[in-house]
């Protein structure tokens, strides 16, 4: 009896996987036919709105990397916070 349940559950999983692949392929074809750009994906493969890529910089004191737009600049160097401006650069 347990073998029958195992094979039945396996068959159901295969059917769902095949249906998901077919649905994704159909959506790709529909987007290509209508001229819509492909959906953006993040590092995990999830689709979503794509954000512009921002340059990164490192703190002159602690070497932490962070977005350049958040930098505290002093004496031609980038710092991650105002407290590190007062500390010596490495």
Backbone bond lengths (Angstrom), bond angles and torsions (degrees), N, CA, C in turn:
res aa  C-N    CA-C-N  psi(-1)  N-CA   C-N-CA  omega(-1)  CA-C   N-CA-C  phi
1 X - - - 1.445 - - 1.531 110.99 -
2 X 1.341 117.27 -40.06 1.454 119.80 -178.67 1.528 111.00 -68.22
3 X 1.329 117.21 -32.12 1.466 119.63 176.15 1.520 111.14 -64.05
4 X 1.312 115.98 -41.44 1.461 120.04 179.55 1.527 110.39 -62.65
5 X 1.323 117.25 -43.57 1.465 120.46 177.94 1.524 111.46 -64.21
6 X 1.325 117.19 -39.24 1.460 120.89 177.90 1.520 110.99 -60.59
7 X 1.340 116.79 -49.60 1.464 120.04 -178.09 1.525 111.47 -67.22
8 X 1.310 117.45 -35.16 1.455 120.84 176.81 1.525 110.85 -65.07
9 X 1.330 117.08 -44.59 1.462 120.79 178.31 1.523 110.88 -64.66
10 X 1.316 117.31 -39.76 1.460 121.06 177.84 1.525 111.16 -63.23
11 X 1.320 116.70 -42.18 1.470 120.54 178.94 1.521 110.99 -63.59
12 X 1.320 117.31 -40.53 1.468 121.02 178.81 1.526 110.32 -63.76
13 X 1.325 117.54 -43.18 1.463 120.83 178.24 1.521 111.90 -62.73
14 X 1.310 117.29 -40.46 1.468 120.88 178.77 1.524 110.14 -64.51
15 X 1.325 117.20 -43.01 1.468 120.52 179.23 1.522 110.64 -60.97
16 X 1.332 117.07 -45.14 1.460 119.83 179.21 1.532 111.43 -64.37
17 X 1.313 118.48 -39.10 1.463 121.20 179.38 1.519 111.15 -65.29
18 X 1.322 116.84 -42.63 1.470 120.39 179.49 1.520 110.30 -65.85
19 X 1.326 117.44 -41.49 1.465 119.89 178.70 1.523 111.57 -62.79
20 X 1.326 117.53 -39.18 1.465 120.84 179.21 1.530 110.65 -65.61
21 X 1.322 117.34 -41.44 1.473 120.55 178.06 1.520 110.92 -64.40
22 X 1.322 117.45 -42.62 1.465 120.71 179.42 1.523 110.27 -64.26
23 X 1.330 117.37 -42.48 1.464 121.22 179.70 1.539 110.74 -62.62
24 X 1.328 117.60 -42.34 1.462 121.04 179.42 1.526 110.89 -65.43
25 X 1.327 117.12 -41.24 1.463 120.18 178.62 1.528 110.54 -65.38
26 X 1.305 117.04 -39.35 1.468 120.95 179.44 1.529 110.38 -64.78
27 X 1.343 117.37 -39.88 1.465 120.37 178.06 1.524 111.45 -65.83
28 X 1.337 117.71 -38.42 1.465 120.90 176.85 1.519 111.07 -62.63
29 X 1.323 116.44 -41.69 1.465 120.28 179.75 1.524 109.72 -66.39
30 X 1.323 117.83 -42.38 1.462 120.90 179.14 1.524 111.57 -62.06
31 X 1.348 117.00 -42.22 1.461 119.59 177.89 1.521 111.25 -65.15
32 X 1.320 117.55 -38.60 1.465 120.93 -179.71 1.521 110.49 -67.34
33 X 1.327 117.74 -37.98 1.464 120.91 179.88 1.518 111.78 -68.87
34 X 1.307 117.41 -34.78 1.464 121.06 -177.41 1.514 112.49 -91.06
35 X 1.311 118.74 -1.62 1.458 122.34 177.02 1.509 114.15 76.48
36 X 1.314 118.18 15.12 1.456 120.74 179.01 1.521 109.16 -77.37
37 X 1.326 117.68 144.36 1.465 119.44 177.97 1.522 110.36 -68.18
38 X 1.327 118.07 153.18 1.458 120.05 178.26 1.516 110.93 -65.97
39 X 1.304 115.74 150.68 1.464 120.95 -179.52 1.519 109.53 -67.03
40 X 1.330 116.05 138.13 1.465 120.54 178.86 1.515 109.46 -77.16
41 X 1.327 116.47 144.12 1.452 120.67 178.27 1.519 109.10 -123.93
42 X 1.323 115.41 147.80 1.453 119.33 176.48 1.520 109.80 -91.96
43 X 1.305 116.69 -170.38 1.467 121.03 -176.61 1.520 112.14 -61.96
44 X 1.313 117.55 -26.98 1.457 120.35 -179.80 1.514 112.77 -89.36
45 X 1.303 117.42 -2.36 1.458 120.54 179.70 1.514 113.28 90.98
46 X 1.318 118.68 1.04 1.449 121.45 -179.87 1.526 109.41 -78.62
47 X 1.307 116.54 141.22 1.459 119.81 179.02 1.513 109.45 -85.94
48 X 1.314 115.24 151.45 1.458 120.45 -179.86 1.514 109.63 177.94
49 X 1.315 115.36 -179.70 1.456 119.98 178.75 1.524 108.89 -70.46
50 X 1.312 115.09 133.82 1.465 117.87 -178.67 1.527 109.74 -87.67
51 X 1.303 115.91 132.81 1.455 122.23 178.53 1.525 108.52 -95.30
52 X 1.317 117.90 149.04 1.464 118.94 177.98 1.528 110.26 -64.92
53 X 1.305 115.65 147.32 1.455 120.99 -179.44 1.520 109.04 -77.01
54 X 1.316 116.39 130.35 1.455 121.65 -178.22 1.524 109.39 -109.95
55 X 1.316 115.98 142.45 1.465 119.05 179.52 1.527 109.92 -73.49
56 X 1.331 114.34 149.44 1.457 121.41 -178.75 1.525 109.14 -109.79
57 X 1.309 115.30 154.15 1.458 121.41 176.20 1.527 107.69 -138.31
58 X 1.309 116.80 167.36 1.465 119.30 179.36 1.519 109.78 -118.84
59 X 1.322 114.56 151.69 1.459 121.54 179.51 1.529 108.70 -71.38
60 X 1.329 116.62 136.07 1.462 121.10 -179.84 1.524 111.45 -68.94
61 X 1.336 118.00 -20.56 1.467 119.92 -178.88 1.533 112.27 -95.82
62 X 1.340 118.16 -53.57 1.471 120.73 -172.88 1.528 113.61 -103.68
63 X 1.315 118.51 -4.85 1.473 124.74 179.37 1.521 113.58 65.02
64 X 1.315 118.87 19.79 1.450 122.99 176.28 1.525 109.13 -73.34
65 X 1.353 117.68 134.20 1.460 121.32 177.04 1.518 109.45 -89.46
66 X 1.330 116.07 137.89 1.450 122.65 -179.19 1.525 107.96 -154.97
67 X 1.353 118.86 165.74 1.465 121.12 -179.76 1.538 111.18 -61.92
68 X 1.309 115.94 139.49 1.468 120.96 -177.43 1.529 111.74 -63.20
69 X 1.329 117.98 -27.05 1.469 120.02 179.99 1.527 112.13 -68.84
70 X 1.331 118.56 -18.73 1.460 121.98 -179.94 1.528 112.68 -97.29
71 X 1.311 117.22 5.69 1.465 121.33 -175.10 1.524 111.56 -71.66
72 X 1.324 114.10 144.63 1.469 122.01 170.79 1.526 104.07 -101.78
73 X 1.336 117.11 114.33 1.462 121.02 -174.72 1.525 110.78 -100.44
74 X 1.341 113.93 133.64 1.461 120.04 177.40 1.517 108.35 -153.26
75 X 1.322 116.69 133.61 1.471 123.18 178.67 1.523 112.25 54.67
76 X 1.321 117.81 34.29 1.457 122.08 177.81 1.519 114.12 77.70
77 X 1.331 118.19 8.17 1.463 122.20 179.79 1.529 109.49 -116.77
78 X 1.343 116.10 155.64 1.464 121.75 177.92 1.521 109.48 -102.79
79 X 1.333 115.58 136.88 1.458 121.97 178.00 1.521 108.49 -127.12
80 X 1.340 115.96 153.93 1.466 120.07 -177.87 1.525 112.24 -82.78
81 X 1.332 117.81 -21.88 1.460 120.52 -179.22 1.532 109.17 -153.97
82 X 1.321 117.67 160.61 1.465 120.07 179.91 1.531 113.34 -62.43
83 X 1.316 118.46 -28.07 1.463 120.74 179.94 1.523 111.56 -65.79
84 X 1.322 117.84 -33.42 1.459 120.45 -178.87 1.528 112.39 -77.16
85 X 1.323 118.14 -14.97 1.468 120.47 176.91 1.517 109.56 -64.28
86 X 1.349 116.90 -35.70 1.463 121.38 -178.58 1.527 112.87 -77.19
87 X 1.333 117.65 -15.78 1.464 121.49 -178.51 1.515 110.63 -92.17
88 X 1.327 118.94 157.00 1.467 120.83 -177.97 1.520 112.03 -70.17
89 X 1.340 114.75 146.06 1.462 120.26 176.57 1.507 109.82 -77.06
90 X 1.321 116.81 147.48 1.463 120.55 -179.48 1.503 110.72 -87.03
